[in-house]
């Protein structure tokens, strides 16, 4: 379509085309559009001139689309739908009356830390809702979001695609976790004690080493890894049986330590922070239910971190 064609078209003409495709009748289309038949006939004439095609031919009492009209109809329908979503006001969402699932993607350590208070808050405000956590990692979070597995993802999202949106939540710090009945260590932990100790790791992919080991290697530290688990929740029972250190996210350590009598201590090395964010589809940006859900997730995570003094009180 050239520039002249675009000048001769406006949104109203495309809307007329879409309604005519649905009704196949000038009188019915005019009634839906709240215009007289002469006005609709004039709009159809301008459409024909702009697109250089008859578009609709009369057959009996109705209209039959031409091959050209049938070819362009799907694209015009999608374009009108996209424009409508872009300009409409956010949906009014009433959580108290809503019934359905709210799905969130996260790894198991975030489930342990946040899913309880998140579910309690949502059920208080939306009593007929069901909160479902879907297992995801930073490697598959985007793919699962695009497949519709969940509404939002809480994870490390490095360079997400531009057709999604990403809101920062908090920075994740790594700390050391161990069983003081198995290991006699002093706090703060020295680099020498850390290097000499045995270590257990979390690796959802089953790797014997992690990105952390690359950072440690650059500092001249090589861990003696004696075991690995696929989920953070399995670390604590393992530490009860093995005299080893687990270097885990701070939120994980503070959740597991009081339950299993474990000790949390700062890492002897300055380890990089990980930015945790919430990823969601750009098409959901103005959706009322999505806005409400995202705000609840942000508020619950912020409140949970503050209540555990995770942001200010450091080990």
C-alpha positions as CSV (number, residue, x, y, z in Angstrom):
1,X,0.0,0.0,0.0
2,X,1.5,3.4,-1.0
3,X,1.4,6.7,0.8
4,X,-1.5,8.0,-1.3
5,X,-3.6,5.0,-0.4
6,X,-2.9,5.6,3.3
7,X,-3.9,9.2,3.0
8,X,-7.2,8.1,1.5
9,X,-7.9,5.7,4.3
10,X,-8.9,6.4,7.9
11,X,-9.7,4.2,10.9
12,X,-13.5,4.7,10.3
13,X,-13.2,3.3,6.8
14,X,-11.4,0.2,8.1
15,X,-14.1,-0.2,10.7
16,X,-16.8,0.0,8.0
17,X,-14.9,-2.7,6.0
18,X,-14.8,-5.0,9.1
19,X,-18.5,-4.6,9.8
20,X,-19.4,-5.2,6.2
21,X,-17.3,-8.4,6.2
22,X,-19.3,-9.6,9.2
23,X,-22.8,-8.6,8.1
24,X,-22.6,-9.0,4.3
25,X,-25.4,-6.4,4.1
26,X,-25.4,-2.6,3.7
27,X,-28.6,-2.2,5.8
28,X,-27.4,-4.3,8.7
29,X,-24.0,-2.8,8.7
30,X,-25.5,0.7,8.6
31,X,-27.7,-0.2,11.6
32,X,-24.7,-1.5,13.6
33,X,-22.6,1.6,12.8
34,X,-25.5,4.0,13.6
35,X,-25.3,5.7,10.2
36,X,-27.8,5.9,7.3
37,X,-27.4,3.7,4.3
38,X,-26.4,6.6,2.0
39,X,-23.5,7.4,4.5
40,X,-22.4,3.8,4.5
41,X,-22.6,3.6,0.7
42,X,-20.4,6.7,0.5
43,X,-17.8,5.1,2.9
44,X,-17.8,1.9,0.7
45,X,-17.2,4.0,-2.4
46,X,-14.2,5.7,-0.7
47,X,-12.9,2.2,0.3
48,X,-13.2,1.0,-3.2
49,X,-11.3,4.0,-4.6
50,X,-8.6,3.7,-2.0
51,X,-8.0,0.0,-2.5
52,X,-8.7,0.0,-6.2
53,X,-11.1,-3.0,-5.9
54,X,-14.8,-3.6,-5.8
55,X,-14.4,-5.3,-2.4
56,X,-18.1,-6.3,-2.2
57,X,-20.5,-7.2,-5.0
58,X,-24.3,-7.6,-4.6
59,X,-25.6,-11.1,-4.8
60,X,-29.4,-11.3,-4.2
61,X,-30.1,-9.3,-1.1
62,X,-26.6,-9.6,0.4
63,X,-23.0,-8.7,-0.4
64,X,-20.3,-11.1,-1.4
65,X,-16.7,-10.2,-0.7
66,X,-14.2,-10.2,-3.6
67,X,-11.0,-12.3,-3.4
68,X,-9.2,-9.1,-2.5
69,X,-11.5,-8.4,0.4
70,X,-11.2,-11.9,1.7
71,X,-7.4,-11.7,1.4
72,X,-7.0,-8.5,3.5
73,X,-9.8,-9.1,6.0
74,X,-7.7,-11.1,8.5
75,X,-5.0,-8.4,8.6
76,X,-7.5,-5.6,9.0
77,X,-9.3,-7.4,11.8
78,X,-6.0,-8.0,13.7
79,X,-5.0,-4.3,13.2
80,X,-8.3,-3.0,14.5
81,X,-8.0,-5.4,17.5
82,X,-4.5,-4.2,18.3
83,X,-5.5,-0.5,18.1
84,X,-8.5,-1.2,20.3
85,X,-6.4,-2.8,23.0
86,X,-3.8,0.0,22.8
87,X,-6.3,2.9,23.3
88,X,-8.9,1.4,25.6
89,X,-8.9,2.2,29.3
90,X,-7.7,-0.4,31.8
91,X,-10.3,-3.0,32.6
92,X,-12.1,-2.6,35.9
93,X,-11.2,-5.6,37.9
94,X,-13.3,-6.7,40.9
95,X,-11.2,-9.3,42.8
96,X,-14.1,-10.0,45.3
97,X,-16.3,-11.2,42.4
98,X,-13.7,-12.8,40.3
99,X,-13.3,-16.6,40.1
100,X,-10.4,-18.3,38.4
101,X,-6.7,-19.1,38.5
102,X,-3.7,-16.8,39.1
103,X,-0.6,-18.4,37.9
104,X,3.0,-17.4,38.8
105,X,6.2,-18.8,37.6
106,X,9.1,-19.1,40.1
107,X,11.8,-21.5,41.4
108,X,11.2,-23.4,44.5
109,X,13.1,-21.1,46.9
110,X,10.7,-18.3,46.0
111,X,7.8,-20.7,46.5
112,X,9.1,-21.4,50.0
113,X,9.6,-17.7,50.8
114,X,6.6,-16.0,49.1
115,X,3.9,-18.4,48.1
116,X,2.3,-18.7,51.5
117,X,1.9,-14.9,52.2
118,X,1.0,-14.3,48.5
119,X,-1.8,-16.9,48.6
120,X,-3.1,-15.6,52.0
121,X,-3.3,-12.0,50.6
122,X,-5.0,-13.0,47.4
123,X,-7.5,-15.3,49.0
124,X,-8.4,-12.5,51.4
125,X,-9.2,-10.1,48.6
126,X,-10.3,-12.7,45.9
127,X,-11.9,-15.6,47.9
128,X,-12.9,-17.6,44.9
129,X,-9.4,-17.5,43.3
130,X,-6.8,-20.3,43.1
131,X,-3.1,-19.4,43.2
132,X,-0.9,-21.8,41.3
133,X,2.9,-21.7,41.3
134,X,4.6,-23.2,38.2
135,X,8.2,-24.4,38.4
136,X,10.5,-22.2,36.2
137,X,14.1,-21.2,36.1
138,X,15.9,-18.2,34.4
139,X,16.6,-20.5,31.5
140,X,13.0,-21.3,30.6
141,X,11.0,-18.4,32.2
142,X,10.5,-16.5,28.9
143,X,9.6,-19.7,27.0
144,X,7.0,-20.7,29.6
145,X,5.5,-17.2,29.7
146,X,5.1,-17.2,25.9
147,X,3.4,-20.7,26.1
148,X,0.9,-19.3,28.5
149,X,2.1,-21.4,31.5
150,X,1.6,-18.5,33.8
151,X,0.7,-14.8,34.1
152,X,3.9,-13.5,35.5
153,X,7.4,-14.9,36.2
154,X,9.5,-14.0,39.2
155,X,13.1,-14.9,38.5
156,X,16.4,-13.6,37.1
157,X,15.5,-12.2,33.6
158,X,18.6,-11.3,31.7
159,X,17.9,-9.4,28.4
160,X,14.2,-10.3,28.1
161,X,12.7,-9.8,24.6
162,X,11.2,-6.4,23.9
163,X,7.7,-7.7,23.5
164,X,7.6,-8.4,27.2
165,X,7.9,-6.0,30.2
166,X,10.1,-6.5,33.2
167,X,9.7,-4.8,36.6
168,X,12.6,-4.9,39.1
169,X,11.7,-6.4,42.5
170,X,14.9,-6.9,44.6
171,X,18.6,-7.8,44.5
172,X,19.4,-11.3,45.6
173,X,22.6,-11.9,47.7
174,X,24.3,-15.3,48.2
175,X,25.1,-16.4,51.8
176,X,26.5,-19.6,53.3
177,X,24.4,-22.1,55.1
178,X,25.6,-25.1,57.2
179,X,24.7,-27.3,60.2
180,X,26.7,-26.2,63.2
181,X,26.3,-29.8,64.6
182,X,28.2,-31.1,61.6
183,X,30.7,-28.2,61.1
184,X,32.6,-26.2,63.7
185,X,33.0,-22.9,61.9
186,X,33.5,-19.4,63.2
187,X,31.5,-16.4,61.9
188,X,32.4,-14.5,59.9
189,X,33.7,-17.3,57.7
190,X,37.2,-17.0,56.5
191,X,38.2,-17.7,52.9
192,X,40.5,-20.4,54.1
193,X,37.7,-22.2,55.9
194,X,35.4,-21.8,53.0
195,X,38.0,-23.2,50.5
196,X,38.8,-26.2,52.8
197,X,35.2,-27.2,53.5
198,X,33.1,-29.6,51.5
199,X,30.3,-28.1,49.5
200,X,26.8,-29.0,48.3
201,X,25.1,-27.2,45.5
202,X,21.7,-26.6,43.9
203,X,21.6,-27.2,40.1
204,X,18.3,-27.7,38.4
205,X,20.1,-28.9,35.3
206,X,22.2,-31.4,37.2
207,X,25.5,-29.7,36.4
208,X,28.4,-30.4,38.7
209,X,29.5,-26.8,38.8
210,X,27.5,-23.5,38.6
211,X,28.0,-19.9,37.5
212,X,29.2,-19.3,41.1
213,X,32.2,-21.6,40.5
214,X,33.4,-19.4,37.7
215,X,33.3,-16.4,40.0
216,X,35.1,-18.3,42.7
217,X,37.7,-19.6,40.2
218,X,38.6,-16.1,39.3
219,X,39.3,-15.4,43.0
220,X,41.5,-18.5,43.2
221,X,39.0,-20.6,45.1
222,X,38.0,-24.1,44.0
223,X,35.1,-25.8,45.8
224,X,35.2,-29.5,46.8
225,X,31.6,-30.3,45.7
226,X,30.4,-33.6,47.3
227,X,26.7,-33.5,46.4
228,X,24.1,-31.6,44.4
229,X,20.4,-31.3,44.5
230,X,17.8,-30.0,42.0
231,X,15.8,-28.0,44.4
232,X,16.6,-25.5,47.2
233,X,14.2,-27.2,49.5
234,X,16.3,-30.3,49.5
235,X,19.5,-28.5,50.7
236,X,18.5,-28.5,54.4
237,X,18.0,-32.2,54.9
238,X,21.2,-32.8,53.0
239,X,23.1,-30.5,55.3
240,X,21.8,-32.4,58.3
241,X,23.7,-35.5,57.1
242,X,26.7,-34.0,55.4
243,X,29.4,-31.7,57.0
244,X,29.3,-29.2,54.1
245,X,28.5,-25.6,53.2
246,X,25.7,-24.6,50.8
247,X,26.1,-21.2,49.2
248,X,22.5,-20.2,48.5
249,X,20.3,-17.1,48.1
250,X,19.7,-15.2,51.3
251,X,16.0,-15.6,51.1
252,X,16.5,-19.4,51.0
253,X,18.8,-19.5,53.9
254,X,16.6,-17.4,56.2
255,X,13.6,-19.6,55.4
256,X,15.4,-22.9,56.0
257,X,17.7,-22.0,58.9
258,X,15.1,-21.8,61.7
259,X,13.2,-24.9,60.5
260,X,16.3,-27.1,60.5
261,X,18.5,-25.5,63.1
262,X,21.1,-24.4,60.5
263,X,23.5,-21.5,60.7
264,X,23.6,-18.6,58.2
265,X,26.8,-16.6,57.7
266,X,28.0,-14.2,55.1
267,X,30.2,-15.3,52.3
268,X,33.9,-14.6,52.8
269,X,34.1,-13.3,49.2
270,X,32.3,-10.4,47.6
271,X,29.8,-12.3,45.3
272,X,27.8,-10.6,42.6
273,X,24.2,-9.7,43.3
274,X,21.4,-11.0,41.1
275,X,18.6,-8.8,40.0
276,X,15.2,-10.5,40.6
277,X,12.4,-9.1,38.5
278,X,8.9,-9.8,37.4
279,X,8.3,-10.6,33.7
280,X,4.9,-10.3,32.0
281,X,3.5,-10.0,28.5
282,X,3.3,-6.5,27.1
283,X,-0.2,-7.2,25.9
284,X,-1.2,-7.6,29.6
285,X,0.2,-4.2,30.6
286,X,-3.2,-2.5,30.8
287,X,-5.3,-5.5,31.7
288,X,-7.1,-4.9,35.0
289,X,-6.7,-8.4,36.4
290,X,-3.0,-8.4,35.5
291,X,-2.4,-5.0,37.0
292,X,-4.0,-6.1,40.3
293,X,-2.1,-9.4,40.4
294,X,1.3,-7.7,39.6
295,X,0.7,-5.1,42.4
296,X,-0.2,-7.8,44.9
297,X,3.0,-9.8,44.0
298,X,5.2,-6.7,44.4
299,X,3.6,-5.7,47.7
300,X,3.8,-9.2,49.2
301,X,7.4,-9.7,48.2
302,X,8.4,-6.2,49.6
303,X,6.5,-6.8,52.8
304,X,8.0,-10.3,53.3
305,X,11.5,-9.1,52.7
306,X,11.0,-6.2,55.1
307,X,9.5,-8.4,57.8
308,X,12.5,-10.7,57.7
309,X,14.9,-7.7,57.8
310,X,16.5,-9.1,54.6
311,X,17.2,-5.7,53.2
312,X,19.0,-4.0,56.1
313,X,20.0,-6.6,58.7
314,X,22.9,-8.5,57.2
315,X,24.7,-11.5,58.6
